[in-house]
Amino acid sequence: MSDSSNSALPRQVADAYVDAFIELDPISGTYLGVAASSRRLPDFSPAGQEKLAALARDTLARLDAAEQLPGAADDAERRCGRLLRERLTAELAVHEADEGLRAVSNLHSPAHSVRQAFTLMPTETEEDWAAVVERLRAVPASLAGYQESLALGLERKLYGGPRPTATFIEQLDEWVGDGTNGFFGDFAAGGPDSLRPELDEAAAQATGALDELRRWMREVYAPGIEGEPDTVGRERYARWSRYFNGTDLDLDEAYAYGWSEYHRLLAEMKTEAGKVLPGAGPWEALAHLDVHGEHIEGVDEVQAWLQGLMDEAIEALDGTHFELAERVRRVESRIAPPGGAAAPYYTGPSEDFSRPGRTWLPTMGETRFPVYDLVSTWYHEGVPGHHLQLAQWVHVAESLSRYQATVGIVSANAEGWALYAERLMDELGFLPDPERRLGYLDAQMMRACRVIVDIGMHVGLEIPADSPFHPGERWTPELAQEFFGTHSSRPADFVESELTRYLSMPGQAIGYKLGERAWLLGRENARAAHGEAFDLKAWHMAALSQGPLGLDDLVEELSNL
């Protein structure tokens, strides 16, 4: 950053941070659609991690000065400054605890980020593919830096979990394939003949780097962490909870809230299940729907069906409950590449919207897809969920800041909105039959169970006496998987993938329900303040246009809209 930033206001400090950040993290640059980022990959070594931390510290010092300037009290400046300070402080706490030296996951690790970056790159022109060649050539050094960090973690007895490690090695098996037809080889095969030698050579180098990481993980890392716990304990959990949720939670209160939602939802599910299959319990009725309910046959067919579902939602909601810019109305349904986690996900648009927002469905080898399990999920991932919020941030970036519109996201804010969006569609009557509504309640129950098991197993809490499941015992990962499996319609491989995700991303999974609670409370406070004059459409657009906030600030800001 230049010396002129010493006189900058908070939004200018935040945007200067983005410029410097994507220099160090070109994968984030790819998410933003920055062409200059597309030939490079981050340095995931300890030295690379420290450069990001140094940038955060320098930015916080500049923010201190910015907040003393005239104009810093303006609402837009104040909100951006609070977010920037909260995010960078939380990120530094994670860094200074050396969490980056044990970043092993089935969903979110440097290796996963490298792989996903290629799925977001433009591939229309020969120049695009030339950038792919350069980025493929950068894979070995980037993965070597990641391995260096994990090796230092081993040396310092800072271990990733054995279960996420075992799953990650299985994913590496899938990504490497037979050495030719793995992820990078398959991706490069789509390039032009004019670059065929370069693409094949670079893909082989990238695949070789994956193979080396796989060998080291299997032969060195996995034996080195054998017998270590998968759970993180209260201190580490609290640190990660702040990072993902933007607040210092009362973990015991949050755990109790998860149980209260569990009991409420269970009662609703029993009522709805009886409408699907008289006399049946919730999961018996859902199992019945797996066989006899409405479903989509075929991968191409489900991709098209999901696209249609989002298009229909946009047509129904735009002008009635939202006011959408034309470029926000565009969203694409995609099938996720194999070898990842089981959960669907969303990727946001590039800053210029040349790459639209996209939802991604991992098929996990399936070709038959029950509708009850898709509708509510796509209201969450697509419209009016992640897509309307994250694309709206990009759309109003000039009135926010580039930081707020892109890299300043708070997981619990975004996941809370997306879960609120599922509930909104139920409130608006978009789940008119028992089949779809039971699927929605099943998805809600999954999020309540996440609060219970994620906090319970990591912190080692006791299962309450009024629980129908192992009352009085203390949570373990094994009990968590059993509980989750018996309270979900999802197949066993999905449940296993979910539990592995919670073990490797402590504190993230609770943000759905706790974030939804914040959104609902903010809406009700605003409704109470405005009385009969409350306009839900206007509130939605104001809420979606204020940018990300941690849960510390979200309720207050939503209440005042």
C-alpha positions, 0 to 999 in steps of 0.5 A: 500500500502507498503512503497516501493510504495514511489519509484514506477513509476505512472503505479506501483502506479496505479496498487497498487491502483487497488489491494487496490480498489478491496479489498474495492469493491469486485464487481469490483473484480468480473468484473476482474475475481478475485476469492477472491472477489466472496464471498464478497460485498462492504460496501456502508455505509458512512464509507465505502465510506470514506475508498474509498476516503481515498484510493484515497487521499493516491494514489494521494499523492503517484502519486505526488512522482512518477511523480518526479522520472526519467522515469515518463516522458516516454509516457506510464507512463505519460499517465497512471499518467494523467489518474489516477490523473484525475479520482481520482480527479473527484471521490473525487469531487463527494464524497466530495459533498456527492453525494453518500448519494443520489445515487438513480437510475433506472440503476446505484446504489449500489443495481443495482451493487449488483444484477449485480454482481451475473450475472457475477459470475462463476457457473460451479462447486460446489465451484463456488456455495459455493461462491454464497452462501457466497455472498448471505449471504453478501447481507443484510449487503451491502444493509443495508450500502446503506440504511444507506447512503440514511438515512444520505442524508435525514437527511442532506437534500441531496435528490435523485430524486422523479422520479428515486426513484419511478422507483427504488421501482418498480424495487425492486418489480420485484426483490423481486417477491413473496418472493421466485421466485424473482431475488435471488431465481431464481438465486439460483435455478440453483445451485446443489442439494448438496448445496440446503439448504444453497442456499435456506436459503441464497437466502431467506436472500438476498430477505428479505434484498431487501424487507426491502430496498423496504419497507424503500424506499416506507415508509420513503425515497419516502415521505421524498423527495416528491416535491423535484426537479429531476434536479440537477442545473448547479453546480452539473451538471458540477461536474458530467460532469467532472466525466463522461467525463473527461473534464470541458465542456463548457456546452453552447457550448456542448448544441449548438453542440447537436442542430447542430447535431439534424438539420444535422441528421433530414435532413438525416433521411428525405431523408432515410425515403423517400426511406423506405416509399415514402412521409413519415417522419422519425418516420412514416417510422420507425413506418412502419418498426415496423410492416412491416420491417424485424424482429426476432421472439422469445427471443432465436432466437434474442439471436442467431441472435445477436451472428451471427451478431457479429461473422460476423462483426469479420470475416469481420473486422479482418485483414482489419480494425483491427488486433484482438487477438484470445481471443478478437474475442470471445464475447457472446450474452446474454438476460438481467435478467428482472427488469432492465432498458430498454437499452442494455449493455455490460460487459467486459471480466475477466482479464484472458478471462475465462469469455468473453465479453458479450452483454445483451438485455433487452427484456422488455417482447417482443418477436418480435424484429425489425432488424432496431433497433438492427443492429447499436445498436449491432455494438455499444455494441459488435463489433466493439464497446464496445467489441473491445475497452474494450477487447483490453485494457484487452489484452494489460494490460501488456503494459498499466497498470492494472488500465488502462485496468480495473477500470480506464475507462472514460465513454465518451471515451468508449461511444464515441468509441462505437458511432464512431464504429456505424458510422464506420460501416456506412462508411464501407458499413455495412448498405446497405439498407434504413431500416438499415441505417434509424435505424442507423440514429435514434440511432444517433438522440437519442444521439444528443437528449441526449445532448440537453435534458440532459444539457437543463433540468438539467441546465434549458436552453432555447429552441432555436428560430429555434427549431420546438419544443416549441421555447423560452421555458425553458426545464423541464423533462416533455418537455424533455420526450415529445421531446425525444418521438417525435424524437425516434422510441423507445416505450413509456416505453423505453423513460420513462426509458431513461429520468429517467436514465438521471435524475439520472445520470446527465452528462453521456448521453452526452458523447456518442456524445461528445466522438464521436466528439473527436474520429472523430477529432482525426482521422482527425487530424492524417489523415491530419498529415500522408497524403496518408501514413495514415493507418486506421487499424494501427490507430485503433489498436494504438488508442484501445491500448492506454487505456482510456483517458478523453476528455481533453487528448483524441483528443491530443493523438489520433491526434499524433498516 
